[in-house]
Amino acid sequence: MRPRDLSIALALVALPAFAAQDPVASSLSASKFRRTDFRHDVLLRDSDAEQPTPAATRASFSLPPGGRELEMQPTSATPYDRYFGSVRSVLAGMEPHTASMAHACHLMKVGHSFDYLSRDPYRPDPPKLTEIQHSGDCKSKALWLFDNLADGGALFVIGKAEKTLRTSHAWVYWRCDGRWWILDCTDRADPIAADTVSPDRYVPYYSFGKSGTYRHAATKLTTPPANSVAANAVATSPSSGQKRQR
């Protein structure tokens, strides 16, 4: 065999090994279509909330009822926008009405019964897929709940389940009878009154509702650069010790 032909043959043999060393490809293939042991698997690193906010991201639409209690500020952009096509689709198709507490509790129990399965570390599944598969991760379950609740006083939320965790979480804030409720069907089967929760738990970063998009005080009114978004599909704080048991 001529030296040139030998070089080509060796290069072809080496290609699979080089591909296997690609950390991005490895991460995506590992997280897609498989079960994961962690509850809180989405989104951004803490350091992603340390860059100055461009003036263009600020917005002037009004807050929803009770918005000041959650320290909300209208915004026209979030670090998640490029990944939240399914969230925008739900918001665009929603016809808001007033849901009852009984209906919310029923949805919580149904969503909690779904298996925990992460199909994409960045993008929530469409609610119909979550329902058909009876599975999803925190962001997919929360979006399913938000879509089925379809209440004008509800918000799809990205934040931290606990302030010290490395990874982010998704849940629903719902305004009912003048009080905010936390609907987290990933971890619980019943609503939690938001005013009974420690300030270090359920720390909101961004909220998405029919009336607009909002940032919360924990973001320090900042937004990260485009290249700073990082998925934490199978990472969690070593001290959290929170793993799926079902």
Helices and strands as residue ranges (DSSP letters): H 3-20, H 23-31, E 34-35, G 46-49, G 55-57, G 67-70, E 72-75, G 81-83, H 85-93, H 101-113, E 115-118, H 127-133, E 135-136, H 138-149, E 154-162, E 169-176, E 179-183, E 192-193, G 194-196, E 201-209, E 212-216, G 217-219, G 226-228
